[in-house]
Amino acid sequence: MPDNPSATLAVVADHLERYQEQVGDLVPSYQGEEDAEMVTALVEAERALRTAARLVRRAAKTAAQTGGR
């Protein structure tokens, strides 16, 4: 286990948020095309990354409150 799980989880959440933003930035380039499947996949991936970041942030908060057991 890392020395500071809360800090480690916060870094992971930061990365997930950055990936979410990068995926979201790709969506407009496909919206004008006839590639609805690609847009749908990107939007779903963006949503999943947002959810993952939120859950990891919650875990970081819990780790900080419990001393990272």
C-alpha positions as CSV (number, residue, x, y, z in Angstrom):
1,M,0.0,0.0,0.0
2,P,1.3,3.5,-0.8
3,D,2.5,5.7,2.1
4,N,-0.3,8.1,1.4
5,P,-3.3,6.4,-0.3
6,S,-5.3,9.7,-0.3
7,A,-2.6,11.5,-2.2
8,T,-2.2,8.7,-4.6
9,L,-5.9,8.5,-5.3
10,A,-6.1,12.3,-5.8
11,V,-3.4,12.0,-8.5
12,V,-5.3,9.2,-10.2
13,A,-8.4,11.3,-10.1
14,D,-6.5,14.2,-11.7
15,H,-5.4,11.9,-14.5
16,L,-8.9,10.6,-15.0
17,E,-10.2,14.2,-15.3
18,R,-7.5,15.0,-17.8
19,Y,-8.4,12.0,-19.9
20,Q,-12.1,12.9,-19.7
21,E,-11.3,16.3,-21.0
22,Q,-9.1,14.9,-23.8
23,V,-11.9,12.5,-24.9
24,G,-14.5,15.2,-24.7
25,D,-12.3,17.4,-26.9
26,L,-12.5,14.7,-29.6
27,V,-16.3,14.7,-29.8
28,P,-16.8,17.9,-31.9
29,S,-14.5,16.7,-34.6
30,Y,-16.8,13.7,-35.2
31,Q,-20.2,15.4,-34.8
32,G,-20.3,16.9,-38.3
33,E,-19.6,13.5,-39.8
34,E,-21.9,10.6,-40.4
35,D,-20.2,8.6,-37.6
36,A,-22.8,8.5,-34.8
37,E,-21.3,5.3,-33.4
38,M,-18.0,7.1,-32.8
39,V,-19.7,10.1,-31.2
40,T,-21.8,7.7,-29.0
41,A,-18.7,5.8,-27.9
42,L,-16.7,9.0,-27.1
43,V,-19.6,10.4,-25.1
44,E,-20.0,7.2,-23.2
45,A,-16.3,7.0,-22.5
46,E,-16.3,10.7,-21.3
47,R,-19.2,9.9,-19.0
48,A,-17.5,6.8,-17.6
49,L,-14.2,8.7,-17.0
50,R,-16.2,11.4,-15.2
51,T,-17.9,8.8,-13.0
52,A,-14.5,7.1,-12.3
53,A,-12.9,10.4,-11.3
54,R,-15.8,11.2,-8.9
55,L,-15.6,7.7,-7.3
56,V,-11.8,7.9,-7.0
57,R,-12.1,11.4,-5.4
58,R,-14.6,9.9,-2.9
59,A,-12.2,7.1,-2.1
60,A,-9.4,9.7,-1.6
61,K,-11.6,11.6,0.8
62,T,-12.5,8.4,2.7
63,A,-8.8,7.4,2.8
64,A,-8.0,10.8,4.3
65,Q,-10.7,10.5,6.9
66,T,-9.8,7.0,8.0
67,G,-6.0,7.5,7.9
68,G,-5.6,5.4,4.7
69,R,-6.2,2.0,6.3
